[in-house]
Amino acid sequence: MHGVPEPHTGWTFLTNHARVLAAIADDHDARIRDIAAHCRLTERAVQKIIADLERDGYLSHTREGRTNTYQIDPSKVLRHPAEAGLTVASLLSWLVKDEADRKTTPDERSRPRATA
């Protein structure tokens, strides 16, 4: 079992709710333990965030044996008035693209992409 993640100090651009949602979008079968490690949160914090997201209809889950599989409602609109009309799908498309870019090296990003 992993210990409590080292906390981040200072401010950040994304909320923990957005981080957890993006982690789930990346792996719908992710364990709370893995989400917590990825987001640098405690497992309890992730459980609370998932409960918040489920309560407000952004997320649901089905139980398959000992595993939860999460479903995100991509059509839900973000909650803050400044993001009026912006959907979860739009937010996740930015975050998932950036996540994919972070997993490649600078050399891979500069190479021309093959077209079909």
Buried (B, 14 or more C-beta within 10 A) or exposed (E): EEEEBEEEEEEEEEEBBBBBBBBBBBEEEBBBEBBBBBBBBBBEBBBBBBEBBEEEEBBEBEEEEEEBEBEBBBEBEBEEEEEEEEBBEBBBEEBEEEBEEEEEEEEEEEEEEEEE
